[in-house]
Amino acid sequence: LMAFSWRKCSIFAPYLEETDFECALEIVAGYKTLSRTLVRKLFFLSLELSNSNGNRAVDFLTYINIAGSIKLYSKINGKQDDDITRNEFNSALDGNTIPLRYNQQIINQMFELMQEADKPNQGIDLQSFIFYDFFLKIFYKAGKTRPFFVNRNEFYNILKNPLFPNQTLTEIYSIPQYEFTSDSYQMYQYYNISRFNSE
């Protein structure tokens, strides 16, 4: 299905432009409820995760990763609305419709990351799910000695993985490797204020 959507929408081009990306996602997701704004956000998320510097098109490998996550999202999201609830995730886990990289602890952690105090029953939206699923794929493949955990060498191999986003790697390398004092933390914040303002 993913190769078919690439072929139909890219017209044998080596990359997907933004309009082609929208066409391909509608085929993979199986429903046309994705808004234009959401598709645009997904396109830019794909560019960020693809390590393509200055290129405004998505390559096939990145598209397969993103499309796989969208297909999984549409399987879990039974009512085809804007988010996945914890009940939908748990029923997908019980029905064995999601990959082995997911277990109850991973699902609970995803919902803890999304939790807001004023929105107690908040679900996971598509963009957040793609981001979490992208990194979960990388971490799950690297954790060979113990499932759902990585040791120091495996983590180092994750950082060297060609699929690991360069922007995230740069942010990890920018974290100081020492204990923070109050003054050094303030200096670190001041050093990164331009990055904060640009976001």
C-alpha positions as CSV (number, residue, x, y, z in Angstrom):
1,L,0.0,0.0,0.0
2,M,2.8,2.4,0.8
3,A,4.7,1.7,-2.3
4,F,1.5,2.0,-4.3
5,S,0.7,5.4,-2.8
6,W,4.3,6.6,-3.5
7,R,4.1,5.4,-7.1
8,K,0.6,6.9,-7.7
9,C,1.3,10.3,-6.1
10,S,4.9,10.9,-7.0
11,I,4.6,9.8,-10.6
12,F,7.9,7.9,-10.4
13,A,9.7,10.9,-9.0
14,P,12.5,10.2,-6.5
15,Y,11.0,12.6,-3.9
16,L,7.6,13.6,-2.7
17,E,6.7,17.3,-2.8
18,E,4.1,18.7,-0.4
19,T,1.0,18.1,-2.6
20,D,2.2,14.6,-3.5
21,F,2.7,13.9,0.2
22,E,-0.9,14.9,0.9
23,C,-2.1,12.6,-1.8
24,A,-0.1,9.7,-0.6
25,L,-1.1,10.1,3.0
26,E,-4.8,10.0,2.2
27,I,-4.3,6.6,0.5
28,V,-2.3,5.2,3.4
29,A,-4.5,6.5,6.2
30,G,-7.7,5.2,4.5
31,Y,-9.8,8.2,5.3
32,K,-9.8,11.8,4.1
33,T,-10.3,13.6,7.4
34,L,-6.8,15.0,7.6
35,S,-6.9,18.8,7.4
36,R,-4.6,20.7,5.2
37,T,-3.0,22.3,8.2
38,L,-2.3,18.9,9.7
39,V,-0.9,17.5,6.5
40,R,1.4,20.5,6.3
41,K,2.6,20.0,9.8
42,L,3.2,16.3,9.1
43,F,5.2,17.2,6.0
44,F,7.5,19.6,7.9
45,L,7.8,16.9,10.7
46,S,8.9,14.5,8.0
47,L,11.5,16.9,6.7
48,E,12.8,17.4,10.2
49,L,13.1,13.7,10.8
50,S,14.6,12.9,7.4
51,N,18.0,14.6,7.8
52,S,17.5,16.4,4.4
53,N,19.2,19.7,4.8
54,G,17.6,22.4,2.7
55,N,15.6,19.9,0.7
56,R,11.8,20.5,0.6
57,A,10.9,17.0,-0.5
58,V,10.6,13.7,1.4
59,D,12.6,10.7,0.3
60,F,11.2,7.2,0.1
61,L,12.8,5.8,3.3
62,T,11.4,8.7,5.4
63,Y,8.0,8.4,3.7
64,I,7.9,4.6,4.6
65,N,8.6,5.4,8.2
66,I,6.0,8.2,8.4
67,A,3.4,6.3,6.4
68,G,3.8,3.2,8.6
69,S,3.1,5.2,11.7
70,I,0.1,6.8,10.0
71,K,-1.3,3.4,9.0
72,L,-0.8,2.2,12.6
73,Y,-2.5,5.3,13.9
74,S,-5.5,4.7,11.7
75,K,-5.7,1.1,12.8
76,I,-5.8,2.1,16.5
77,N,-8.1,5.1,16.0
78,G,-11.3,3.2,15.5
79,K,-13.6,6.2,15.6
80,Q,-11.4,8.2,13.1
81,D,-11.3,11.4,15.1
82,D,-8.4,13.6,16.1
83,D,-6.8,11.5,18.8
84,I,-6.2,8.1,20.2
85,T,-7.6,7.5,23.7
86,R,-6.1,5.2,26.3
87,N,-9.0,2.7,25.8
88,E,-8.5,2.5,22.0
89,F,-4.8,1.9,22.6
90,N,-5.5,-0.8,25.2
91,S,-8.0,-2.6,23.0
92,A,-5.5,-2.5,20.1
93,L,-2.9,-4.0,22.5
94,D,-5.3,-6.7,23.7
95,G,-6.3,-7.5,20.1
96,N,-2.7,-7.8,19.0
97,T,-3.1,-5.2,16.2
98,I,-0.1,-3.2,17.2
99,P,3.6,-4.2,16.8
100,L,5.6,-5.9,19.5
101,R,7.5,-2.6,20.3
102,Y,4.4,-1.6,22.2
103,N,3.5,-2.9,25.6
104,Q,1.4,-1.5,28.5
105,Q,4.3,0.3,30.1
106,I,5.2,2.1,26.8
107,I,1.5,3.1,26.3
108,N,1.3,4.4,29.9
109,Q,4.5,6.5,29.4
110,M,3.2,8.0,26.1
111,F,0.0,9.1,27.9
112,E,2.1,10.5,30.8
113,L,4.1,12.6,28.4
114,M,0.9,14.0,26.9
115,Q,-0.9,14.5,30.2
116,E,-2.1,18.0,31.0
117,A,-3.6,19.0,34.4
118,D,-6.6,20.8,32.8
119,K,-7.3,18.0,30.3
120,P,-7.6,14.8,32.2
121,N,-8.8,12.5,29.4
122,Q,-6.6,13.9,26.6
123,G,-5.6,11.5,23.8
124,I,-2.6,11.4,21.6
125,D,-2.9,13.3,18.3
126,L,-1.4,12.1,15.0
127,Q,1.6,14.4,15.0
128,S,2.7,13.3,18.5
129,F,2.1,9.7,17.7
130,I,4.3,9.8,14.6
131,F,7.1,11.5,16.6
132,Y,6.9,8.9,19.4
133,D,6.6,6.0,17.1
134,F,9.5,7.1,15.0
135,F,11.9,7.1,18.0
136,L,10.3,4.0,19.5
137,K,11.2,2.1,16.3
138,I,14.8,3.2,16.5
139,F,15.1,2.3,20.2
140,Y,13.3,-1.0,20.0
141,K,15.6,-2.2,17.2
142,A,18.7,-1.2,19.2
143,G,17.7,-2.8,22.5
144,K,19.1,-6.3,21.8
145,T,20.4,-7.3,25.2
146,R,17.1,-6.5,27.1
147,P,13.8,-5.6,25.4
148,F,12.6,-2.0,26.0
149,F,15.9,-1.0,27.5
150,V,19.2,0.1,26.0
151,N,22.6,0.0,27.5
152,R,25.4,2.6,26.9
153,N,26.8,0.9,23.8
154,E,23.3,0.5,22.3
155,F,22.5,4.1,23.0
156,Y,25.7,5.1,21.3
157,N,24.7,3.0,18.3
158,I,21.3,4.7,18.2
159,L,23.0,8.1,18.0
160,K,25.1,6.8,15.0
161,N,22.0,5.4,13.3
162,P,21.6,7.1,9.9
163,L,17.8,7.5,10.6
164,F,18.4,9.4,13.9
165,P,17.6,13.1,13.2
166,N,20.6,15.5,13.0
167,Q,18.7,18.3,14.7
168,T,18.0,16.1,17.7
169,L,21.6,14.9,17.8
170,T,22.8,18.5,17.8
171,E,20.5,19.3,20.7
172,I,21.8,16.3,22.6
173,Y,25.4,17.3,22.0
174,S,24.6,20.8,23.2
175,I,23.7,19.5,26.7
176,P,26.5,20.2,29.1
177,Q,28.1,17.0,30.5
178,Y,28.6,18.3,34.1
179,E,26.5,19.1,37.1
180,F,24.6,22.4,36.9
181,T,25.1,25.1,39.5
182,S,22.7,28.0,39.5
183,D,25.1,30.2,37.7
184,S,26.1,27.7,35.0
185,Y,22.4,26.9,34.3
186,Q,21.7,30.6,33.8
187,M,24.7,30.8,31.5
188,Y,23.5,27.7,29.6
189,Q,20.0,29.2,29.2
190,Y,21.4,32.5,28.0
191,Y,23.6,30.6,25.5
192,N,20.6,28.9,24.0
193,I,18.2,31.9,24.1
194,S,18.6,32.4,20.3
195,R,17.5,28.8,19.7
196,F,14.6,29.3,22.1
197,N,13.5,32.5,20.4
198,S,13.7,30.9,16.9
199,E,11.4,28.1,18.0
